[in-house]
């Protein structure tokens, strides 16, 4: 199972536009060195266009919009809600939304999630430590350190909460896939999206590495949705 998981991660890396643009550029350079100048010009130009496009703020916003427009930050808290699930993936941004909700809901508990990846400590524990450091009592945090992806997170929450309603906190671009995965197995999440990546274009962010990263995140979600449909998870 671990081999399949890491294989999926490696394949997804090579499907990302930056990797594709880089590979096209390398092939273009190879043609240049063997004096295939016409082919080299075409491939190097294509490589430049790909990297420019994914770093271009208007393009990034177009890619993000279908994902981020589906769900919003939760403003009205439903009654009888006790649990706030903070999905792994970006605890520095998502944790603040969980913190906001925690202070709005009396006697609530935050569930942190995420495996260790390339770190020594699972993300669920790192997130829990962050929350404790800003004042959340340890006994109000449930740590879920084993799930490696959103589907595994959904299965773990199924064991813990079954059909009990809870608030789901994750980045806006990731929320559509998370909701589909959770609802497919019979869970009842209430979405509260955060960490919105769409931003107005100005002369300072017209082209940037941040845009490139956000384009990659959006495309990763589209690939994830397609993969989940093929596997029957959604």
ChimeraX commands (.cxc) that place a marker at each C-alpha (Angstrom):
marker #1 position 0.00,0.00,0.00 radius 0.5
marker #1 position 2.83,2.40,0.88 radius 0.5
marker #1 position 4.54,1.62,-2.45 radius 0.5
marker #1 position 1.35,2.48,-4.35 radius 0.5
marker #1 position 0.94,5.68,-2.34 radius 0.5
marker #1 position 4.45,6.90,-3.08 radius 0.5
marker #1 position 4.17,5.82,-6.71 radius 0.5
marker #1 position 1.02,7.94,-6.99 radius 0.5
marker #1 position 2.90,10.90,-5.51 radius 0.5
marker #1 position 5.83,10.50,-7.92 radius 0.5
marker #1 position 3.55,10.24,-10.95 radius 0.5
marker #1 position 1.62,13.34,-9.87 radius 0.5
marker #1 position 4.88,15.29,-9.65 radius 0.5
marker #1 position 5.68,14.51,-13.27 radius 0.5
marker #1 position 2.16,15.50,-14.33 radius 0.5
marker #1 position 2.60,18.98,-12.87 radius 0.5
marker #1 position 3.07,21.77,-15.45 radius 0.5
marker #1 position 6.39,22.94,-14.02 radius 0.5
marker #1 position 7.82,19.44,-14.43 radius 0.5
marker #1 position 6.41,19.24,-17.96 radius 0.5
marker #1 position 7.82,22.67,-18.85 radius 0.5
marker #1 position 11.20,21.70,-17.42 radius 0.5
marker #1 position 11.30,18.40,-19.30 radius 0.5
marker #1 position 10.36,20.13,-22.56 radius 0.5
marker #1 position 13.17,22.64,-21.94 radius 0.5
marker #1 position 15.73,19.89,-21.30 radius 0.5
marker #1 position 14.74,18.08,-24.50 radius 0.5
marker #1 position 15.01,21.42,-26.33 radius 0.5
marker #1 position 18.54,21.89,-25.02 radius 0.5
marker #1 position 19.49,18.39,-26.14 radius 0.5
marker #1 position 18.29,19.18,-29.66 radius 0.5
marker #1 position 20.30,22.41,-29.52 radius 0.5
marker #1 position 23.49,20.54,-28.64 radius 0.5
marker #1 position 23.07,18.14,-31.56 radius 0.5
marker #1 position 22.39,21.01,-33.97 radius 0.5
marker #1 position 18.68,20.34,-34.41 radius 0.5
marker #1 position 18.09,24.06,-34.16 radius 0.5
marker #1 position 14.55,24.22,-35.49 radius 0.5
marker #1 position 13.25,21.61,-33.07 radius 0.5
marker #1 position 15.26,23.21,-30.27 radius 0.5
marker #1 position 13.67,26.60,-30.88 radius 0.5
marker #1 position 10.18,25.14,-30.85 radius 0.5
marker #1 position 10.69,23.17,-27.63 radius 0.5
marker #1 position 12.53,25.93,-25.79 radius 0.5
marker #1 position 9.83,28.42,-26.77 radius 0.5
marker #1 position 7.14,26.00,-25.61 radius 0.5
marker #1 position 8.97,25.49,-22.31 radius 0.5
marker #1 position 9.11,29.24,-21.76 radius 0.5
marker #1 position 5.41,29.64,-22.59 radius 0.5
marker #1 position 4.37,26.88,-20.15 radius 0.5
marker #1 position 6.42,28.31,-17.26 radius 0.5
marker #1 position 5.28,31.87,-18.03 radius 0.5
marker #1 position 1.63,30.83,-18.17 radius 0.5
marker #1 position 1.57,28.96,-14.86 radius 0.5
marker #1 position 3.32,31.92,-13.19 radius 0.5
marker #1 position 0.85,34.45,-14.64 radius 0.5
marker #1 position -1.66,35.67,-12.01 radius 0.5
marker #1 position -4.75,35.90,-14.29 radius 0.5
marker #1 position -4.17,32.31,-15.44 radius 0.5
marker #1 position -3.71,31.16,-11.84 radius 0.5
marker #1 position -6.99,32.80,-10.85 radius 0.5
marker #1 position -8.84,31.17,-13.77 radius 0.5
marker #1 position -7.59,27.74,-12.70 radius 0.5
marker #1 position -8.44,28.34,-9.04 radius 0.5
marker #1 position -11.88,29.90,-9.47 radius 0.5
marker #1 position -13.93,26.72,-10.16 radius 0.5
marker #1 position -12.46,25.18,-7.00 radius 0.5
marker #1 position -12.55,28.15,-4.64 radius 0.5
marker #1 position -15.99,29.45,-5.61 radius 0.5
marker #1 position -17.84,26.36,-4.36 radius 0.5
marker #1 position -17.43,26.84,-0.61 radius 0.5
marker #1 position -16.94,29.78,1.75 radius 0.5
marker #1 position -15.93,30.47,5.32 radius 0.5
marker #1 position -18.59,29.34,7.76 radius 0.5
marker #1 position -20.26,32.28,9.47 radius 0.5
marker #1 position -23.38,30.80,11.10 radius 0.5
marker #1 position -22.57,27.88,13.37 radius 0.5
marker #1 position -25.21,25.10,13.37 radius 0.5
marker #1 position -26.47,23.85,16.71 radius 0.5
marker #1 position -25.07,20.80,18.50 radius 0.5
marker #1 position -21.71,20.86,16.77 radius 0.5
marker #1 position -18.85,19.56,18.89 radius 0.5
marker #1 position -16.01,18.61,16.54 radius 0.5
marker #1 position -13.84,20.65,14.19 radius 0.5
marker #1 position -11.75,18.57,11.80 radius 0.5
marker #1 position -8.58,20.32,10.64 radius 0.5
marker #1 position -7.29,18.48,7.58 radius 0.5
marker #1 position -3.56,18.06,7.14 radius 0.5
marker #1 position -1.64,19.71,4.34 radius 0.5
marker #1 position -1.02,23.27,5.50 radius 0.5
marker #1 position -1.28,23.76,9.24 radius 0.5
marker #1 position 0.20,27.27,9.14 radius 0.5
marker #1 position -2.82,28.65,7.27 radius 0.5
marker #1 position -5.66,26.25,8.06 radius 0.5
marker #1 position -5.06,26.16,11.81 radius 0.5
marker #1 position -6.18,29.75,12.25 radius 0.5
marker #1 position -9.63,28.97,10.87 radius 0.5
marker #1 position -9.95,26.03,13.28 radius 0.5
marker #1 position -8.91,28.38,16.08 radius 0.5
marker #1 position -11.58,30.93,15.07 radius 0.5
marker #1 position -14.29,28.27,15.09 radius 0.5
marker #1 position -13.07,26.80,18.37 radius 0.5
marker #1 position -13.65,30.12,20.12 radius 0.5
marker #1 position -17.13,30.39,18.60 radius 0.5
marker #1 position -18.27,26.93,19.70 radius 0.5
marker #1 position -18.43,26.21,23.45 radius 0.5
marker #1 position -16.90,22.91,24.58 radius 0.5
marker #1 position -15.71,22.03,21.09 radius 0.5
marker #1 position -12.79,19.79,20.19 radius 0.5
marker #1 position -10.33,20.10,17.30 radius 0.5
marker #1 position -9.25,16.98,15.44 radius 0.5
marker #1 position -5.82,17.32,13.83 radius 0.5
marker #1 position -4.81,15.00,11.02 radius 0.5
marker #1 position -1.82,14.08,8.87 radius 0.5
marker #1 position 1.09,11.64,8.74 radius 0.5
marker #1 position 4.77,12.47,9.10 radius 0.5
marker #1 position 5.74,12.50,5.40 radius 0.5
marker #1 position 9.40,13.55,5.18 radius 0.5
marker #1 position 9.42,14.88,8.75 radius 0.5
marker #1 position 10.24,13.04,11.98 radius 0.5
marker #1 position 6.92,14.07,13.58 radius 0.5
marker #1 position 3.47,13.54,12.02 radius 0.5
marker #1 position 1.73,16.70,10.89 radius 0.5
marker #1 position -1.20,15.96,13.21 radius 0.5
marker #1 position 1.15,16.22,16.19 radius 0.5
marker #1 position 2.92,19.33,14.86 radius 0.5
marker #1 position -0.46,21.00,14.36 radius 0.5
marker #1 position -1.61,19.97,17.82 radius 0.5
marker #1 position 1.56,21.45,19.32 radius 0.5
marker #1 position 0.91,24.69,17.43 radius 0.5
marker #1 position -2.63,24.88,18.81 radius 0.5
marker #1 position -1.44,24.09,22.35 radius 0.5
marker #1 position 1.20,26.82,22.08 radius 0.5
marker #1 position -1.50,29.41,21.40 radius 0.5
marker #1 position -3.70,28.37,24.28 radius 0.5
marker #1 position -5.88,25.40,23.25 radius 0.5
marker #1 position -6.06,22.88,26.13 radius 0.5
marker #1 position -4.47,19.55,25.23 radius 0.5
marker #1 position -7.59,17.61,26.24 radius 0.5
marker #1 position -9.60,19.54,23.63 radius 0.5
marker #1 position -7.43,18.24,20.80 radius 0.5
marker #1 position -7.79,14.81,19.20 radius 0.5
marker #1 position -4.69,13.76,17.26 radius 0.5
marker #1 position -5.07,11.56,14.19 radius 0.5
marker #1 position -1.47,10.96,13.00 radius 0.5
marker #1 position -1.76,8.06,10.54 radius 0.5
marker #1 position -3.76,9.19,7.43 radius 0.5
marker #1 position -1.54,9.83,4.41 radius 0.5
marker #1 position -4.17,11.43,2.20 radius 0.5
marker #1 position -7.70,12.83,2.27 radius 0.5
marker #1 position -9.36,9.48,1.60 radius 0.5
marker #1 position -7.61,7.88,4.56 radius 0.5
marker #1 position -8.57,10.90,6.68 radius 0.5
marker #1 position -12.20,10.33,5.72 radius 0.5
marker #1 position -12.02,6.65,6.73 radius 0.5
marker #1 position -10.52,7.53,10.13 radius 0.5
marker #1 position -13.18,10.15,10.80 radius 0.5
marker #1 position -15.84,7.60,9.85 radius 0.5
marker #1 position -14.55,5.38,12.66 radius 0.5
marker #1 position -14.52,8.25,15.13 radius 0.5
marker #1 position -17.72,10.17,14.35 radius 0.5
marker #1 position -19.79,7.92,12.07 radius 0.5
marker #1 position -22.78,10.05,10.99 radius 0.5
marker #1 position -22.30,12.79,13.57 radius 0.5
marker #1 position -22.04,16.25,12.02 radius 0.5
marker #1 position -18.74,18.12,12.27 radius 0.5
marker #1 position -17.09,21.18,10.76 radius 0.5
marker #1 position -14.52,20.47,8.07 radius 0.5
marker #1 position -11.68,22.97,7.76 radius 0.5
marker #1 position -9.36,22.92,4.77 radius 0.5
marker #1 position -8.08,25.21,2.03 radius 0.5
marker #1 position -10.74,26.49,-0.36 radius 0.5
marker #1 position -9.08,24.87,-3.38 radius 0.5
marker #1 position -9.05,21.48,-1.61 radius 0.5
marker #1 position -12.57,21.65,-0.15 radius 0.5
marker #1 position -14.51,20.32,-3.22 radius 0.5
marker #1 position -12.52,17.07,-3.34 radius 0.5
marker #1 position -12.60,16.68,0.44 radius 0.5
marker #1 position -16.38,17.14,0.57 radius 0.5
marker #1 position -16.94,14.60,-2.21 radius 0.5
marker #1 position -14.72,12.03,-0.51 radius 0.5
marker #1 position -16.30,12.53,2.90 radius 0.5
marker #1 position -19.90,12.52,1.69 radius 0.5
marker #1 position -19.30,9.44,-0.48 radius 0.5
marker #1 position -18.66,7.26,2.58 radius 0.5
marker #1 position -21.63,8.66,4.49 radius 0.5
marker #1 position -20.04,11.39,6.62 radius 0.5
marker #1 position -21.81,14.68,7.36 radius 0.5
marker #1 position -19.22,17.48,7.11 radius 0.5
marker #1 position -20.11,21.16,7.34 radius 0.5
marker #1 position -17.54,23.03,5.20 radius 0.5
marker #1 position -15.62,26.07,6.37 radius 0.5
marker #1 position -13.17,26.98,3.64 radius 0.5
marker #1 position -10.05,29.01,4.34 radius 0.5
marker #1 position -6.67,29.86,2.79 radius 0.5
marker #1 position -8.13,31.31,-0.43 radius 0.5
marker #1 position -5.44,31.66,-3.09 radius 0.5
marker #1 position -7.17,33.90,-5.66 radius 0.5
marker #1 position -5.82,37.45,-5.50 radius 0.5
marker #1 position -6.20,40.63,-7.55 radius 0.5
marker #1 position -3.55,41.24,-10.18 radius 0.5
marker #1 position -1.20,44.19,-9.81 radius 0.5
marker #1 position 2.27,45.13,-10.98 radius 0.5
marker #1 position 3.87,43.38,-8.01 radius 0.5
marker #1 position 2.29,39.95,-8.46 radius 0.5
marker #1 position 1.73,39.86,-12.23 radius 0.5
marker #1 position 4.24,37.02,-12.54 radius 0.5
marker #1 position 5.64,35.28,-9.46 radius 0.5
marker #1 position 6.72,32.03,-7.89 radius 0.5
marker #1 position 3.64,32.23,-5.64 radius 0.5
marker #1 position 1.41,32.15,-8.71 radius 0.5
marker #1 position 3.30,29.14,-10.04 radius 0.5
marker #1 position 2.87,27.30,-6.73 radius 0.5
marker #1 position -0.86,28.09,-6.57 radius 0.5
marker #1 position -1.38,26.92,-10.16 radius 0.5
marker #1 position 0.32,23.66,-9.25 radius 0.5
marker #1 position -1.92,23.28,-6.19 radius 0.5
marker #1 position -5.05,23.80,-8.29 radius 0.5
marker #1 position -3.97,21.34,-10.97 radius 0.5
marker #1 position -3.03,18.82,-8.28 radius 0.5
marker #1 position -6.64,19.03,-7.08 radius 0.5
marker #1 position -8.04,18.41,-10.56 radius 0.5
marker #1 position -5.77,15.37,-10.90 radius 0.5
marker #1 position -6.83,14.23,-7.43 radius 0.5
marker #1 position -10.51,14.51,-8.34 radius 0.5
marker #1 position -9.95,12.54,-11.54 radius 0.5
marker #1 position -7.97,9.86,-9.69 radius 0.5
marker #1 position -10.67,9.60,-7.00 radius 0.5
marker #1 position -13.35,9.15,-9.66 radius 0.5
marker #1 position -11.35,6.45,-11.40 radius 0.5
marker #1 position -10.85,4.63,-8.08 radius 0.5
marker #1 position -14.54,5.00,-7.19 radius 0.5
marker #1 position -13.83,7.08,-4.08 radius 0.5
marker #1 position -16.24,9.80,-5.25 radius 0.5
marker link #1:1,2 radius 0.2
marker link #1:2,3 radius 0.2
marker link #1:3,4 radius 0.2
marker link #1:4,5 radius 0.2
marker link #1:5,6 radius 0.2
marker link #1:6,7 radius 0.2
marker link #1:7,8 radius 0.2
marker link #1:8,9 radius 0.2
marker link #1:9,10 radius 0.2
marker link #1:10,11 radius 0.2
marker link #1:11,12 radius 0.2
marker link #1:12,13 radius 0.2
marker link #1:13,14 radius 0.2
marker link #1:14,15 radius 0.2
marker link #1:15,16 radius 0.2
marker link #1:16,17 radius 0.2
marker link #1:17,18 radius 0.2
marker link #1:18,19 radius 0.2
marker link #1:19,20 radius 0.2
marker link #1:20,21 radius 0.2
marker link #1:21,22 radius 0.2
marker link #1:22,23 radius 0.2
marker link #1:23,24 radius 0.2
marker link #1:24,25 radius 0.2
marker link #1:25,26 radius 0.2
marker link #1:26,27 radius 0.2
marker link #1:27,28 radius 0.2
marker link #1:28,29 radius 0.2
marker link #1:29,30 radius 0.2
marker link #1:30,31 radius 0.2
marker link #1:31,32 radius 0.2
marker link #1:32,33 radius 0.2
marker link #1:33,34 radius 0.2
marker link #1:34,35 radius 0.2
marker link #1:35,36 radius 0.2
marker link #1:36,37 radius 0.2
marker link #1:37,38 radius 0.2
marker link #1:38,39 radius 0.2
marker link #1:39,40 radius 0.2
marker link #1:40,41 radius 0.2
marker link #1:41,42 radius 0.2
marker link #1:42,43 radius 0.2
marker link #1:43,44 radius 0.2
marker link #1:44,45 radius 0.2
marker link #1:45,46 radius 0.2
marker link #1:46,47 radius 0.2
marker link #1:47,48 radius 0.2
marker link #1:48,49 radius 0.2
marker link #1:49,50 radius 0.2
marker link #1:50,51 radius 0.2
marker link #1:51,52 radius 0.2
marker link #1:52,53 radius 0.2
marker link #1:53,54 radius 0.2
marker link #1:54,55 radius 0.2
marker link #1:55,56 radius 0.2
marker link #1:56,57 radius 0.2
marker link #1:57,58 radius 0.2
marker link #1:58,59 radius 0.2
marker link #1:59,60 radius 0.2
marker link #1:60,61 radius 0.2
marker link #1:61,62 radius 0.2
marker link #1:62,63 radius 0.2
marker link #1:63,64 radius 0.2
marker link #1:64,65 radius 0.2
marker link #1:65,66 radius 0.2
marker link #1:66,67 radius 0.2
marker link #1:67,68 radius 0.2
marker link #1:68,69 radius 0.2
marker link #1:69,70 radius 0.2
marker link #1:70,71 radius 0.2
marker link #1:71,72 radius 0.2
marker link #1:72,73 radius 0.2
marker link #1:73,74 radius 0.2
marker link #1:74,75 radius 0.2
marker link #1:75,76 radius 0.2
marker link #1:76,77 radius 0.2
marker link #1:77,78 radius 0.2
marker link #1:78,79 radius 0.2
marker link #1:79,80 radius 0.2
marker link #1:80,81 radius 0.2
marker link #1:81,82 radius 0.2
marker link #1:82,83 radius 0.2
marker link #1:83,84 radius 0.2
marker link #1:84,85 radius 0.2
marker link #1:85,86 radius 0.2
marker link #1:86,87 radius 0.2
marker link #1:87,88 radius 0.2
marker link #1:88,89 radius 0.2
marker link #1:89,90 radius 0.2
marker link #1:90,91 radius 0.2
marker link #1:91,92 radius 0.2
marker link #1:92,93 radius 0.2
marker link #1:93,94 radius 0.2
marker link #1:94,95 radius 0.2
marker link #1:95,96 radius 0.2
marker link #1:96,97 radius 0.2
marker link #1:97,98 radius 0.2
marker link #1:98,99 radius 0.2
marker link #1:99,100 radius 0.2
marker link #1:100,101 radius 0.2
marker link #1:101,102 radius 0.2
marker link #1:102,103 radius 0.2
marker link #1:103,104 radius 0.2
marker link #1:104,105 radius 0.2
marker link #1:105,106 radius 0.2
marker link #1:106,107 radius 0.2
marker link #1:107,108 radius 0.2
marker link #1:108,109 radius 0.2
marker link #1:109,110 radius 0.2
marker link #1:110,111 radius 0.2
marker link #1:111,112 radius 0.2
marker link #1:112,113 radius 0.2
marker link #1:113,114 radius 0.2
marker link #1:114,115 radius 0.2
marker link #1:115,116 radius 0.2
marker link #1:116,117 radius 0.2
marker link #1:117,118 radius 0.2
marker link #1:118,119 radius 0.2
marker link #1:119,120 radius 0.2
marker link #1:120,121 radius 0.2
marker link #1:121,122 radius 0.2
marker link #1:122,123 radius 0.2
marker link #1:123,124 radius 0.2
marker link #1:124,125 radius 0.2
marker link #1:125,126 radius 0.2
marker link #1:126,127 radius 0.2
marker link #1:127,128 radius 0.2
marker link #1:128,129 radius 0.2
marker link #1:129,130 radius 0.2
marker link #1:130,131 radius 0.2
marker link #1:131,132 radius 0.2
marker link #1:132,133 radius 0.2
marker link #1:133,134 radius 0.2
marker link #1:134,135 radius 0.2
marker link #1:135,136 radius 0.2
marker link #1:136,137 radius 0.2
marker link #1:137,138 radius 0.2
marker link #1:138,139 radius 0.2
marker link #1:139,140 radius 0.2
marker link #1:140,141 radius 0.2
marker link #1:141,142 radius 0.2
marker link #1:142,143 radius 0.2
marker link #1:143,144 radius 0.2
marker link #1:144,145 radius 0.2
marker link #1:145,146 radius 0.2
marker link #1:146,147 radius 0.2
marker link #1:147,148 radius 0.2
marker link #1:148,149 radius 0.2
marker link #1:149,150 radius 0.2
marker link #1:150,151 radius 0.2
marker link #1:151,152 radius 0.2
marker link #1:152,153 radius 0.2
marker link #1:153,154 radius 0.2
marker link #1:154,155 radius 0.2
marker link #1:155,156 radius 0.2
marker link #1:156,157 radius 0.2
marker link #1:157,158 radius 0.2
marker link #1:158,159 radius 0.2
marker link #1:159,160 radius 0.2
marker link #1:160,161 radius 0.2
marker link #1:161,162 radius 0.2
marker link #1:162,163 radius 0.2
marker link #1:163,164 radius 0.2
marker link #1:164,165 radius 0.2
marker link #1:165,166 radius 0.2
marker link #1:166,167 radius 0.2
marker link #1:167,168 radius 0.2
marker link #1:168,169 radius 0.2
marker link #1:169,170 radius 0.2
marker link #1:170,171 radius 0.2
marker link #1:171,172 radius 0.2
marker link #1:172,173 radius 0.2
marker link #1:173,174 radius 0.2
marker link #1:174,175 radius 0.2
marker link #1:175,176 radius 0.2
marker link #1:176,177 radius 0.2
marker link #1:177,178 radius 0.2
marker link #1:178,179 radius 0.2
marker link #1:179,180 radius 0.2
marker link #1:180,181 radius 0.2
marker link #1:181,182 radius 0.2
marker link #1:182,183 radius 0.2
marker link #1:183,184 radius 0.2
marker link #1:184,185 radius 0.2
marker link #1:185,186 radius 0.2
marker link #1:186,187 radius 0.2
marker link #1:187,188 radius 0.2
marker link #1:188,189 radius 0.2
marker link #1:189,190 radius 0.2
marker link #1:190,191 radius 0.2
marker link #1:191,192 radius 0.2
marker link #1:192,193 radius 0.2
marker link #1:193,194 radius 0.2
marker link #1:194,195 radius 0.2
marker link #1:195,196 radius 0.2
marker link #1:196,197 radius 0.2
marker link #1:197,198 radius 0.2
marker link #1:198,199 radius 0.2
marker link #1:199,200 radius 0.2
marker link #1:200,201 radius 0.2
marker link #1:201,202 radius 0.2
marker link #1:202,203 radius 0.2
marker link #1:203,204 radius 0.2
marker link #1:204,205 radius 0.2
marker link #1:205,206 radius 0.2
marker link #1:206,207 radius 0.2
marker link #1:207,208 radius 0.2
marker link #1:208,209 radius 0.2
marker link #1:209,210 radius 0.2
marker link #1:210,211 radius 0.2
marker link #1:211,212 radius 0.2
marker link #1:212,213 radius 0.2
marker link #1:213,214 radius 0.2
marker link #1:214,215 radius 0.2
marker link #1:215,216 radius 0.2
marker link #1:216,217 radius 0.2
marker link #1:217,218 radius 0.2
marker link #1:218,219 radius 0.2
marker link #1:219,220 radius 0.2
marker link #1:220,221 radius 0.2
marker link #1:221,222 radius 0.2
marker link #1:222,223 radius 0.2
marker link #1:223,224 radius 0.2
marker link #1:224,225 radius 0.2
marker link #1:225,226 radius 0.2
marker link #1:226,227 radius 0.2
marker link #1:227,228 radius 0.2
marker link #1:228,229 radius 0.2
marker link #1:229,230 radius 0.2
marker link #1:230,231 radius 0.2
marker link #1:231,232 radius 0.2
marker link #1:232,233 radius 0.2
marker link #1:233,234 radius 0.2
view
